[in-house]
Structures are given as C-alpha cells and as structure tokens.
C-alpha cells in the first residue's frame, strides 16, 4: 500500500497521469481508506477548478472587475458561504 506522503506527491504533480495502472489503482484504494488524503485530493481539485475558472473570467474582464482567485477559493471552501 502507498504511504500518505507518496499519494500526496502523486496528487500534487503530474506523475499520477503517467503512472502505471497498478499505481493509479493503489492511489484510488488509499484515497478510499484514508480520509486525510481524500480531503487533500478534494482540495487539490478545488484549487485547480478555481484557477481554471479565474483564468476564464479574467481573460474577458478588466483586472478591477475580476474577483481575485483568493476570494473565489475562500468562497468555495466548505462552511464559508
């Protein structure tokens, strides 16, 4: 079984996309059993989607009108509405 440190490294880099099928399956199993790593994975996904959304909206708006990335991330955090 993969350690939390290995899973965190794979999730935060592009290595997971290039990893073998057995490694990807090991990450899935680890995330299924480890609530801390699954929360980390959810945070990584949230940051990625917020960054993509920020990039899309800022490309069509002036900087003064665009909501900051930090504001978007904070707004989307659980319990922060």
Residue, then its C-alpha position, 0 to 999 in steps of 0.5 A: x500500500x502507498x504511504x500518505x506522503x507518496x499519494x500526496x506527491x502523486x496528487x500534487x504533480x503530474x506523475x499520477x497521469x503517467x503512472x502505471x495502472x497498478x499505481x493509479x489503482x493503489x492511489x484510488x484504494x488509499x484515497x478510499x481508506x484514508x480520509x486525510x488524503x481524500x480531503x487533500x485530493x478534494x482540495x487539490x481539485x478545488x484549487x485547480x477548478x478555481x484557477x481554471x475558472x479565474x483564468x476564464x473570467x479574467x481573460x474577458x474582464x478588466x483586472x478591477x472587475x475580476x474577483x481575485x482567485x483568493x476570494x473565489x477559493x475562500x468562497x468555495x471552501x466548505x462552511x464559508x458561504 
